[in-house]
Amino acid sequence: MRSSGFGPVIGERKLSTRGTAPKTVTVTLGAPRLPKGERDWECPFRISGAGIRVVESGYGVDAIQALQSAICGIRHVLDTSGKSFEWFGLPIEVGFPRPIPSYGDTRLTKKLEKLVDSELKRNLTRQRRQLKQARRQRAATASRSS
């Protein structure tokens, strides 16, 4: 049997729906806890706003795994809601990133981490190049209009 009640809140995040009439969605994360008589930990989370009302928990063999599971659960609920979200103008992936799965295969995990790092570096280089190009174009436009 799982605990009743949400318990202490350890964090809250406000998101906005994307679109012409953005709405606020509040994600609340509770403290991991070991329910009396249970072996597995739970970490409650709540998502409310923009037509979403969910109270769920992540579970794990310890408090950290339960916390990680709750964050994955939050991302799953948001991804399957049919809505697009942002956090400080950034896509939701920034606010609730997905972890790299390992399934106990250390070599696979390291390979996936290296691939992600490589792609992030390549993307950052591309973004920097685009920013420099935009700055040069603005400078050229400004000098022609003076």
Contact map, one row per residue, 1 for C-alpha under 8 A:
11100000000000000000000000000000000001000000000000000000000000000000000000000000000000000000000000000000000000000000000000000000000000000000000000
11110000000000000000000000000000001001000000000000000000000000000000000000000000000000000000000000000000000000000000000000000000000000000000000000
11111000000000000000000000000000001100000000000000000000000000000000000000000000000000000000000000000000000000000000000000000000000000000000000000
01111100000000000000000000000000000000000000000000000000000000000000000000000000000000000000000000000000000000000000000000000000000000000000000000
00111110000000000000000000000000000000000000000000000000000000000000000000000000000000000000000000000000000000000000000000000000000000000000000000
00011111100000000000000000000100000000000001100000000000000000000000000000000000000000000000000000000000000000000000000000000000000000000000000000
00001111100000000000000000000110000000000000000000000000000000000000000000000000000000000000000000000000000000000000000000000000000000000000000000
00000111110000000000000000000110000000000000000000000000000000000000000000000000000000000000000000000000000000000000000000000000000000000000000000
00000111111100000000000000011110000000000000000000000000000000000000000000000000000000000000000000000000000000000000000000000000000000000000000000
00000001111100000000000000011110000000000000000000000000000000000000000000000000000000000000000000000000000000000000000000000000000000000000000000
00000000111110000000000000011100000000000000000000000000000000000000000000000000000000000000000000000000000000000000000000000000000000000000000000
00000000111111000000000001111000000000000000000000000000000000000000000000000000000000000000000000000000000000000000000000000000000000000000000000
00000000001111100000000001110000000000000000000000000000000000000000000000000000000000000000000000000000000000000000000000000000000000000000000000
00000000000111110000000111100000000000000000000000000000000000000000000000000000000000100000000000000000000000000000000000000000000000000000000000
00000000000011111000000111100000000000000000000000000000000000000000000000000000000011110000000000000000000000000000000000000000000000000000000000
00000000000001111100011110000000000000000000000000000000000000000000000000000000000011100000000000000000000000000000000000000000000000000000000000
00000000000000111110011110000000000000000000000001000000000000000000000000000000001111000000000000000000000000000000000000000000000000000000000000
00000000000000011111110000000000000000000000000000000000000000000000000000000000001111000000000000000000000000000000000000000000000000000000000000
00000000000000001111110000000000000000000000000000000000000000000000000000000000000000000000000000000000000000000000000000000000000000000000000000
00000000000000000111110000000000000000000000000000000000000000000000000000000000000000000000000000000000000000000000000000000000000000000000000000
00000000000000000111111000000000000000000000000000000000000000000000000000000000000000000000000000000000000000000000000000000000000000000000000000
00000000000000011111111100000000000000000000000000000000000000000000000000000000000000000000000000000000000000000000000000000000000000000000000000
00000000000000011000111110000000000000000000000011000000000000000000000000000000000000000000000000000000000000000000000000000000000000000000000000
00000000000001111000011111000000000000000000000011000000000000000000000000000000000000000000000000000000000000000000000000000000000000000000000000
00000000000001111000001111100000000000000000001111010000000000000000000000000000000000000000000000000000000000000000000000000000000000000000000000
00000000000111100000000111110000000000000000011110000000000000000000000000000000000000000000000000000000000000000000000000000000000000000000000000
00000000000111100000000011111000000000000000111100000000000000000000000001000000000000000000000000000000000000000000000000000000000000000000000000
00000000111110000000000001111100000000000000111000000000000000000000000000000000000000000000000000000000000000000000000000000000000000000000000000
00000000111100000000000000111110000000000011110000000000000000000000010000000000000000000000000000000000000000000000000000000000000000000000000000
00000111111000000000000000011111000000000011100000000000000000000000000000000000000000000000000000000000000000000000000000000000000000000000000000
00000011110000000000000000001111100000000011000000000000000000000000000000000000000000000000000000000000000000000000000000000000000000000000000000
00000000000000000000000000000111110000001111000000000000000000110110000000000000000000000000000000000000000000000000000000000000000000000000000000
00000000000000000000000000000011111000001110000000000000000000100000000000000000000000000000000000000000000000000000000000000000000000000000000000
00000000000000000000000000000001111101111100000000000000000000100000000000000000000000000000000000000000000000000000000000000000000000000000000000
01100000000000000000000000000000111111111100000000000000000000000000000000000000000000000000000000000000000000000000000000000000000000000000000000
00100000000000000000000000000000011111000000000000000000000000000000000000000000000000000000000000000000000000000000000000000000000000000000000000
00000000000000000000000000000000001111100000000000000000000000000000000000000000000000000000000000000000000000000000000000000000000000000000000000
11000000000000000000000000000000011111111000000000000000000000000000000000000000000000000000000000000000000000000000000000000000000000000000000000
00000000000000000000000000000000011011111000000000000000000010000000000000000000000000000000000000000000000000000000000000000000000000000000000000
00000000000000000000000000000000011001111100000000000000001111000000000000000000000000000000000000000000000000000000000000000000000000000000000000
00000000000000000000000000000001111001111110000000000000001111100100000000000000000000000000000000000000000000000000000000000000000000000000000000
00000000000000000000000000000001111000011111000000000000111100100110000000000000000000000000000000000000000000000000000000000000000000000000000000
00000000000000000000000000001111100000001111100000000000111000100110110000000000000000000000000000000000000000000000000000000000000000000000000000
00000100000000000000000000001111000000000111110000000011110000000000010000000000000000000000000000000000000000000000000000000000000000000000000000
00000100000000000000000000111100000000000011111000000011110000000000010001000000000000000000000000000000000000000000000000000000000000000000000000
00000000000000000000000001111000000000000001111100001111000000000000000000000000000000000000000000000000000000000000000000000000000000000000000000
00000000000000000000000011110000000000000000111110011110000000000000000001000000000000000000000000000000000000000000000000000000000000000000000000
00000000000000000000000011100000000000000000011111111100000000000000000000000000000000000000000000000000000000000000000000000000000000000000000000
00000000000000000000001111000000000000000000001111111000000000000000000000000000000000000000000000000000000000000000000000000000000000000000000000
00000000000000001000001110000000000000000000000111110000000000000000000000000000000000000000000000000000000000000000000000000000000000000000000000
00000000000000000000000000000000000000000000000111111000000000000000000000000000000000000000000000000000000000000000000000000000000000000000000000
00000000000000000000000010000000000000000000001111111100000000000000000000000000100000000000000000000000000000000000000000000000000000000000000000
00000000000000000000000000000000000000000000011110111110000000000000000000000000000000000000000000000000000000000000000000000000000000000000000000
00000000000000000000000000000000000000000000011100011111000000000000000000000000000000000000000000000000000000000000000000000000000000000000000000
00000000000000000000000000000000000000000001111000001111100000000000000000000000000000000000000000000000000000000000000000000000000000000000000000
00000000000000000000000000000000000000000001110000000111110000000000000010000000000000000000000000000000000000000000000000000000000000000000000000
00000000000000000000000000000000000000000111100000000011111000000000010010000000000000000000000000000000000000000000000000000000000000000000000000
00000000000000000000000000000000000000000111100000000001111100000111111110000000000000000000000000000000000000000000000000000000000000000000000000
00000000000000000000000000000000000000011110000000000000111110001110110000000000000000000000000000000000000000000000000000000000000000000000000000
00000000000000000000000000000000000000011100000000000000011111111110100000000000000000000000000000000000000000000000000000000000000000000000000000
00000000000000000000000000000000000000111000000000000000001111101100000000000000000000000000000000000000000000000000000000000000000000000000000000
00000000000000000000000000000000000000011000000000000000000111111100000000000000000000000000000000000000000000000000000000000000000000000000000000
00000000000000000000000000000001110000001110000000000000000111111110000000000000000000000000000000000000000000000000000000000000000000000000000000
00000000000000000000000000000001000000000000000000000000000101111111000000000000000000000000000000000000000000000000000000000000000000000000000000
00000000000000000000000000000000000000000000000000000000001111111111100000000000000000000000000000000000000000000000000000000000000000000000000000
00000000000000000000000000000001000000001110000000000000011111111111110000000000000000000000000000000000000000000000000000000000000000000000000000
00000000000000000000000000000001000000000110000000000000011100111111111000000000000000000000000000000000000000000000000000000000000000000000000000
00000000000000000000000000000000000000000000000000000000010000011111111100000000000000000000000000000000000000000000000000000000000000000000000000
00000000000000000000000000000000000000000010000000000000011100001111111110000000000000000000000000000000000000000000000000000000000000000000000000
00000000000000000000000000001000000000000011100000000000111000000111111111000000000000000000000000000000000000000000000000000000000000000000000000
00000000000000000000000000000000000000000000000000000000010000000011111111100000000000000000000100000000000000000000000000000000000000000000000000
00000000000000000000000000000000000000000000000000000000010000000001111111110000000000000000000101100000000000000000000000000000000000000000000000
00000000000000000000000000000000000000000000000000000001110000000000111111111000000000000000000000000000000000000000000000000000000000000000000000
00000000000000000000000000100000000000000000101000000000000000000000011111111100000000000000000100000000000000000000000000000000000000000000000000
00000000000000000000000000000000000000000000000000000000000000000000001111111110000000000000000111000000000000000000000000000000000000000000000000
00000000000000000000000000000000000000000000000000000000000000000000000111111111000000000000000000000000000000000000000000000000000000000000000000
00000000000000000000000000000000000000000000000000000000000000000000000011111111100000000000000000000000000000000000000000000000000000000000000000
00000000000000000000000000000000000000000000000000000000000000000000000001111111111010000000000000000000000000000000000000000000000000000000000000
00000000000000000000000000000000000000000000000000000000000000000000000000111111111100000000000000000000000000000000000000000000000000000000000000
00000000000000000000000000000000000000000000000000000000000000000000000000011111111000000000000000000000000000000000000000000000000000000000000000
00000000000000000000000000000000000000000000000000010000000000000000000000001111111000000000000000000000000000000000000000000000000000000000000000
00000000000000000000000000000000000000000000000000000000000000000000000000000111111100000000000000000000000000000000000000000000000000000000000000
00000000000000001100000000000000000000000000000000000000000000000000000000000111111110000000000000000000000000000000000000000000000000000000000000
00000000000000001100000000000000000000000000000000000000000000000000000000000010011111000001000000000000000000000000000000000000000000000000000000
00000000000000111100000000000000000000000000000000000000000000000000000000000100001111100011000000000000000000000000000000000000000000000000000000
00000000000000111100000000000000000000000000000000000000000000000000000000000000000111111111000000000000000000000000000000000000000000000000000000
00000000000001110000000000000000000000000000000000000000000000000000000000000000000011111111011000000000000000000000000000000000000000000000000000
00000000000000100000000000000000000000000000000000000000000000000000000000000000000001111100000000000000000000000000000000000000000000000000000000
00000000000000000000000000000000000000000000000000000000000000000000000000000000000001111110000000000000000000000000000000000000000000000000000000
00000000000000000000000000000000000000000000000000000000000000000000000000000000000001111111011000000000000000000000000000000000000000000000000000
00000000000000000000000000000000000000000000000000000000000000000000000000000000000011101111111000000000000000000000000000000000000000000000000000
00000000000000000000000000000000000000000000000000000000000000000000000000000000000111100111111110000000000000000000000000000000000000000000000000
00000000000000000000000000000000000000000000000000000000000000000000000000000000000000000011111111000000000000000000000000000000000000000000000000
00000000000000000000000000000000000000000000000000000000000000000000000000000000000000100111111110000000000000000000000000000000000000000000000000
00000000000000000000000000000000000000000000000000000000000000000000000000000000000000100111111110000000000000000000000000000000000000000000000000
00000000000000000000000000000000000000000000000000000000000000000000001101100000000000000001111111000000000000000000000000000000000000000000000000
00000000000000000000000000000000000000000000000000000000000000000000000000100000000000000001111111100000000000000000000000000000000000000000000000
00000000000000000000000000000000000000000000000000000000000000000000000100100000000000000000100111110000000000000000000000000000000000000000000000
00000000000000000000000000000000000000000000000000000000000000000000000100000000000000000000000011111000000000000000000000000000000000000000000000
00000000000000000000000000000000000000000000000000000000000000000000000000000000000000000000000001111100000010011000000000000000000000000000000000
00000000000000000000000000000000000000000000000000000000000000000000000000000000000000000000000000111110000010000000000000000000000000000000000000
00000000000000000000000000000000000000000000000000000000000000000000000000000000000000000000000000011111110110000000000000000000000000000000000000
00000000000000000000000000000000000000000000000000000000000000000000000000000000000000000000000000001111100000000000000000000000000000000000000000
00000000000000000000000000000000000000000000000000000000000000000000000000000000000000000000000000000111110000000000000000000000000000000000000000
00000000000000000000000000000000000000000000000000000000000000000000000000000000000000000000000000000111111110000000000000000000000000000000000000
00000000000000000000000000000000000000000000000000000000000000000000000000000000000000000000000000000101111111000000000000000000000000000000000000
00000000000000000000000000000000000000000000000000000000000000000000000000000000000000000000000000000000111111100000000000000000000000000000000000
00000000000000000000000000000000000000000000000000000000000000000000000000000000000000000000000000000100111111110000000000000000000000000000000000
00000000000000000000000000000000000000000000000000000000000000000000000000000000000000000000000000011100111111111000000000000000000000000000000000
00000000000000000000000000000000000000000000000000000000000000000000000000000000000000000000000000000000011111111100000000000000000000000000000000
00000000000000000000000000000000000000000000000000000000000000000000000000000000000000000000000000000000001111111110000000000000000000000000000000
00000000000000000000000000000000000000000000000000000000000000000000000000000000000000000000000000010000000111111111000000000000000000000000000000
00000000000000000000000000000000000000000000000000000000000000000000000000000000000000000000000000010000000011111111100000000000000000000000000000
00000000000000000000000000000000000000000000000000000000000000000000000000000000000000000000000000000000000001111111110000000000000000000000000000
00000000000000000000000000000000000000000000000000000000000000000000000000000000000000000000000000000000000000111111111000000000000000000000000000
00000000000000000000000000000000000000000000000000000000000000000000000000000000000000000000000000000000000000011111111100000000000000000000000000
00000000000000000000000000000000000000000000000000000000000000000000000000000000000000000000000000000000000000001111111110000000000000000000000000
00000000000000000000000000000000000000000000000000000000000000000000000000000000000000000000000000000000000000000111111111000000000000000000000000
00000000000000000000000000000000000000000000000000000000000000000000000000000000000000000000000000000000000000000011111111100000000000000000000000
00000000000000000000000000000000000000000000000000000000000000000000000000000000000000000000000000000000000000000001111111110000000000000000000000
00000000000000000000000000000000000000000000000000000000000000000000000000000000000000000000000000000000000000000000111111111000000000000000000000
00000000000000000000000000000000000000000000000000000000000000000000000000000000000000000000000000000000000000000000011111111100000000000000000000
00000000000000000000000000000000000000000000000000000000000000000000000000000000000000000000000000000000000000000000001111111110000000000000000000
00000000000000000000000000000000000000000000000000000000000000000000000000000000000000000000000000000000000000000000000111111111000000000000000000
00000000000000000000000000000000000000000000000000000000000000000000000000000000000000000000000000000000000000000000000011111111100000000000000000
00000000000000000000000000000000000000000000000000000000000000000000000000000000000000000000000000000000000000000000000001111111110000000000000000
00000000000000000000000000000000000000000000000000000000000000000000000000000000000000000000000000000000000000000000000000111111111000000000000000
00000000000000000000000000000000000000000000000000000000000000000000000000000000000000000000000000000000000000000000000000011111111100000000000000
00000000000000000000000000000000000000000000000000000000000000000000000000000000000000000000000000000000000000000000000000001111111110000000000000
00000000000000000000000000000000000000000000000000000000000000000000000000000000000000000000000000000000000000000000000000000111111111000000000000
00000000000000000000000000000000000000000000000000000000000000000000000000000000000000000000000000000000000000000000000000000011111111100000000000
00000000000000000000000000000000000000000000000000000000000000000000000000000000000000000000000000000000000000000000000000000001111111110000000000
00000000000000000000000000000000000000000000000000000000000000000000000000000000000000000000000000000000000000000000000000000000111111111000000000
00000000000000000000000000000000000000000000000000000000000000000000000000000000000000000000000000000000000000000000000000000000011111111100000000
00000000000000000000000000000000000000000000000000000000000000000000000000000000000000000000000000000000000000000000000000000000001111111110000000
00000000000000000000000000000000000000000000000000000000000000000000000000000000000000000000000000000000000000000000000000000000000111111111000000
00000000000000000000000000000000000000000000000000000000000000000000000000000000000000000000000000000000000000000000000000000000000011111111100000
00000000000000000000000000000000000000000000000000000000000000000000000000000000000000000000000000000000000000000000000000000000000001111111110000
00000000000000000000000000000000000000000000000000000000000000000000000000000000000000000000000000000000000000000000000000000000000000111111111000
00000000000000000000000000000000000000000000000000000000000000000000000000000000000000000000000000000000000000000000000000000000000000011111111100
00000000000000000000000000000000000000000000000000000000000000000000000000000000000000000000000000000000000000000000000000000000000000001111111110
00000000000000000000000000000000000000000000000000000000000000000000000000000000000000000000000000000000000000000000000000000000000000000111111111
00000000000000000000000000000000000000000000000000000000000000000000000000000000000000000000000000000000000000000000000000000000000000000011111111
00000000000000000000000000000000000000000000000000000000000000000000000000000000000000000000000000000000000000000000000000000000000000000001111111
00000000000000000000000000000000000000000000000000000000000000000000000000000000000000000000000000000000000000000000000000000000000000000000111111
00000000000000000000000000000000000000000000000000000000000000000000000000000000000000000000000000000000000000000000000000000000000000000000011111
